[in-house]
Amino acid sequence: MAENVTYTLKDFKSSNEVRWCPGCGDHAVMNAIQKAMATLGKKHEDYAVVSGIGCSSRFPYYMSTFGFHTIHGRAAAIASGVKSANPNLSVWQISGDGDALAIGGNHFIHTVRRNIDLNIILFNNRIYGLTKGQYSPTSERGKVTKTSPFGTIEEPFNPGNLVLGARGTFFARSIDSNVKHSQEVCTAAAKHKGTSVVEVLQNCVIFNHGAYNDINDPKTRADRQIFLKHGEKMLFGANNEKGLVWENGDLKAVVVGENGYTIDDVLVHDAKTESMNLHHALIEMALPSLPVAFGVIRDVEAPFYDEEMEKQIAHVQETRKITCMDDLLNSGDTWEVE
Amino acid sequence: MGDLRLMKGNEVVAEAAIRCGCDGYFGYPITPQSEVMETLMLRKPWEETGMVVLQAESEVASINMLYGAASTGKKVFTSSSSPGISLMTEGISYLAGAELPCLFVNVQRGGPGLGTIQPSQADYFQAVKGGGHGDYKLIVLAPASVQETNDFMDLGFELAFKYSTPVMLLTDGVIGQMMEKVELSDFKPRWTDEEIERISGEWACLGKKDRPRHVSTSLELDSEKMEQNNHRFQAKYQSIQENEVRYEMLNCEDADYVMVAFGSSARIAQKSMEIAREKGIKVGLLRPITLFPFPIKQIEELAGRVKGFLSVEMNAGQMVEDVKLAVNGKVPVEYFGRYGGMIPTPGEIVTALEQKLIGG
């Protein structure tokens, strides 16, 4: 599909009025995705955007592509249906943390396990926004919401862990306010063959405002975010003066040049390794002792379902013994009565 | 006078549940009923009565938590709105098949599919005719006010345990969201294990020593035995039909025409009746309170002395089929309704009455 087509972000916007709240992080994520789509070299008509239910799931209405606003939690299954029936399409699933991980948790892990070539963009605002402020499967323990006025008593999911648990081949993390970075990881997700999951940390201005302030405060974020790139040192801080090292079976944040740590001690990010150990540690990193990891954390080549399916069909068609109705009637449990 | 309050229908579902000694609630947010769980969480009944309130990860989870909880013989319920009830129908069929008592509240919104968040009565067929698979019926109570919402929570549990069967409160976005004066019920304590043992008998999983073993199930591979089970269900539904019909009749004594309407459309039809009477049209209102069991005999009796019926519904014409079955061709039966989240006005209903029945 390497045709010479040039698009801009505007080519992917629909004429529908965008009804997300002013200031909602969804606006920025949509821009990032539209910019990514404009530069992928795929034809406009080859994109299909599938969503479930929730604020982010209004996405297909705002896209000029073919869209499918489906059932709560079922977007992954429906997107799998779209991709299997028409493997030439570039299928993007837009889901929130409620849609993909609560009611849709089952479909989510099985889609990742099956490794069908979908791009799942997971808008994680850690709250149910559309139903006006109940806790979600990613709400932190103790979170006060309308359905947990005294704090939740449940552990949240870390979406990346689910992806690894399902032996996923691609996981990236981004944040709504960093449109350029979101565009980069969405582009990488689109290029990956198999199920790509991009978790976008997204601020809900109405029901969970400031959920990521500790990570994203402009004054401190250089020390609290690390942007990983395959083949590059894991460095962060305003002047890249900090780095990640492996010590006592876990990651550790150090200042290069202090306490005997040199640049040689700092790890190099390998997104392509099949081993999940370091990817898991990177996904798990949390404040205050470690920065939060952004970028493509895992991007591993593996057989993917839609191609495997096509191969299997072709193979069976080539090698089948039954080629006509008579063959079929005389196959299996049939015999001649004498 | 009891405890008088101004409350939303959804809030009253929660309050009435606590007051009638409910043991547990399992839910998932969906508009227009999220206030049920929010009110329960705010009220902290676990501190007051020990009642459990749990936000599940989906309606599929909440119905199955309810299935498990019901097997312990306790008073448990869930609530949702139309798309969420569709997700629950598998569990509802199993609960009916396993003959476990429990309560569902459906605060209906417009469909099909995701539809809209505005009120509707389009789940009548789903509630009354099954929804899930197999030959089963739910007892369906249709409150027309916030007060009835309060009253039917306790009544719903009473019927569920009397017949060992699931019961549904079929309300809608109007009743759930509107605020009205309500006299709340007095507090009843939750049942003790001894009471559960007395009420539910052997099947309740109580965790007590020296009770006979029981396996809760809806499965029976021997079809002759399964037919026997179904005979038992049908006998139960027959008994419910004979003993539990509830309805309200207004101005039917001298009526030439009768409107049949339930829930919020009955409230609107009542106003239409007043307007029509002012115009000199002798019209009455029959409001089924139980949708199953349906007031068949009452309609049969009216059919012998009125000129026609108008079924008024916030759907595309569902209950009208049951009215027609009861009338059995004796007089004309017409339907009027708005749907997809739209609510009929009293004037529209009067016009329909005039055009479809009187003018025709």
Interface residues (C-beta under 8 A of the other chain):
Chain A: I53 H69 I71 H72 G73 A102 I103 G105 Y128 L130 T131 K132 Q134 Y135 P137 K146 T147 S148 P149 F150
Chain B: Y28 P29 I30 T31 S34 M37 E38 M41 L42 K44 Q55 E57 S58 E59 V60 A61 P83 G113 L114
